[in-house]
Amino acid sequence: MPDHFHQVPALLEKLTPYVMAGKIKHKSHVLEGLESSIGGLNLFFTVENKGKLIVKL
């Protein structure tokens, strides 16, 4: 990414309309609390993680 950082403005110009129209979506898997983070790491090995793994503190 650092090699192409100068292209970020052009990328945002192209992708922003798609995101605003709801055509680009992302999945996230949110866990509550620091105590759930160890179990969250195990999700990577069991293929149960669906999208970006986030631990909400």
Buried (B, 14 or more C-beta within 10 A) or exposed (E): EEEEEEEEEEEEEEEEEEEEEEEEEEEEBEBEEEEEEEEBEEBEEEEEBEEEBEBEE
